Amino acid sequence: MNSPIWMPYTQMKDAPAPLMVRSGRGAVLELEDGRQLLDCISSWWVTLHGHAQPEIAAAIAVQAGQLEQVIAAGFTHQPAEELARRLTAMLPFFPSVFYSDNGSTAVEVALKMAYQYWRNQGAAGRRRFLSLEGAYHGDTLGAMSLSGRSLFTAPFAELLLPVDFVPFPQTWLGDEGVEEREGQSLEHLEGLLRRNGEEYAAMIVEPLVQGAAGMRMCRPAFLRQVSELLRQHGVLLIGDEVFTGFGRTGEFFACQKAGIQPDILCLAKGLSGGFLPLAATLCSEEVYQAFCSDDPRHTLYHGHSYTANPLGCAAALASLELLEKEPHRFGEMEGWHLEELGRLADHSHLSRLRVCGTIAALEVKGTAGYLHELGPRLRQRFLERGFLLRPLGGVIYLVPPYCLERAQLAAAYRCIGEVVSAAVSS
Ligand SMILES: Cc1ncc(COP(=O)(O)O)c(C=O)c1O
């Protein structure tokens, strides 16, 4: 098939033809040729309850028959109001909700909020940001600046904002060296804050799990210490829950699970249940108040055409309803993962098994790096066996929709064990 579509994250020169998807139902995608794939990665981590989930589809249809879109400056509507109220009730530290339309824009807004928060108070010297090595916060220039320096950011190095990176103390099941790594990381952060504390506007973290870095996990205690150091030095904390929000880590939000309270919080992906592009940046009363002023220069001049789109908000409300009705769906998956990982614990080619709520990952030994040739080979073999899994280099991860059944998860793990054995020995 000759397609004019330039695909994301794809070297088009030798890209295999994309698979044509006809429909989705629950955790299963059906291709045009009739093949079925079990979606073990929630289609880039967005699908929460399953594909074509009927209640969300119906809520969007009803909303589309009433109001599909309206300018968001000076106007509002019931779904946007209700969603904002629901979010602030779930996250009482954040009384203010700024809508946008994808994860990168949620981060972009957070970055601008943090920078202008200081500027509005006369502290224009706070131009630098802090982030964790390996982080991924999106592909727009600001969000990319906050992301770890990598193959993705290299072509744009000269355009990026000034950011200092702190080592990420990754951990896994049975890991014994994490305390030392945490100590080194905290020492590094403290050194930066002591030397340049007054230059930083904010630090951004993906709480508990760094997604694109390869589902790298850290301990709640580390994040609490980071948060405390930032508080001592008066630097804002941005929580990027674009991926980890809405049950992914086993609780509604990773910040709650970690016991931290950022000043600004980014939400997207699962916010609409995975149906429509919708994002929100929430902030504390203190941050919000720094923008309320008689001086027009203190205004946050930021907005997008589809800000607070009514269809997205209606989808999000239906999704929240489902999450609140059935929290066991995301609450019990960690136990399932642990049972399955236990069966692979002695696999001779797998290491660094880890889990956080609905998210699990394992690494093929000796395969560091996003470009490791094993990744595409494994992906192809998984597809041939009916599983949508998309390894990040040699890291195989599962981020299933919450409707996935126990037996489907077991089948996915069996497939992983067998495919890795075959691929590594071939
Ligand atoms: C933690 C995090 N932040 C931001 C983003 C960017 O979101 P989007 O792809 O919707 O722009 C992602 C995407 O994977 C993410 O994982």
Ligand as a Chemical Component Dictionary entry (heavy atoms), coordinates in Angstrom:
data_LIG
# 
_chem_comp.id                   LIG 
_chem_comp.type                 NON-POLYMER 
_chem_comp.pdbx_formal_charge   0 
_chem_comp.three_letter_code    LIG 
# 
loop_
_chem_comp_atom.comp_id 
_chem_comp_atom.atom_id 
_chem_comp_atom.alt_atom_id 
_chem_comp_atom.type_symbol 
_chem_comp_atom.charge 
_chem_comp_atom.model_Cartn_x 
_chem_comp_atom.model_Cartn_y 
_chem_comp_atom.model_Cartn_z 
_chem_comp_atom.pdbx_ordinal 
LIG C1 C1 C 0 5.288 11.407 30.765 1  
LIG C2 C2 C 0 4.892 11.957 29.433 2  
LIG N1 N1 N 0 4.763 13.269 29.275 3  
LIG C3 C3 C 0 4.391 13.819 28.105 4  
LIG C4 C4 C 0 4.155 13.029 27.007 5  
LIG C5 C5 C 0 3.763 13.648 25.705 6  
LIG O1 O1 O 0 2.420 13.374 25.440 7  
LIG P1 P1 P 0 1.838 13.471 23.952 8  
LIG O2 O2 O 0 2.420 12.336 23.187 9  
LIG O3 O3 O 0 0.357 13.360 24.140 10 
LIG O4 O4 O 0 2.246 14.802 23.419 11 
LIG C6 C6 C 0 4.286 11.636 27.120 12 
LIG C7 C7 C 0 4.058 10.761 25.957 13 
LIG O5 O5 O 0 4.360 9.604  25.942 14 
LIG C8 C8 C 0 4.663 11.085 28.362 15 
LIG O6 O6 O 0 4.827 9.764  28.526 16 
# 
loop_
_chem_comp_bond.comp_id 
_chem_comp_bond.atom_id_1 
_chem_comp_bond.atom_id_2 
_chem_comp_bond.value_order 
_chem_comp_bond.pdbx_ordinal 
LIG C1 C2 SING 1  
LIG C2 N1 SING 2  
LIG C2 C8 DOUB 3  
LIG N1 C3 DOUB 4  
LIG C3 C4 SING 5  
LIG C4 C5 SING 6  
LIG C4 C6 DOUB 7  
LIG C5 O1 SING 8  
LIG O1 P1 SING 9  
LIG P1 O2 DOUB 10 
LIG P1 O3 SING 11 
LIG P1 O4 SING 12 
LIG C6 C7 SING 13 
LIG C6 C8 SING 14 
LIG C7 O5 DOUB 15 
LIG C8 O6 SING 16 
# 
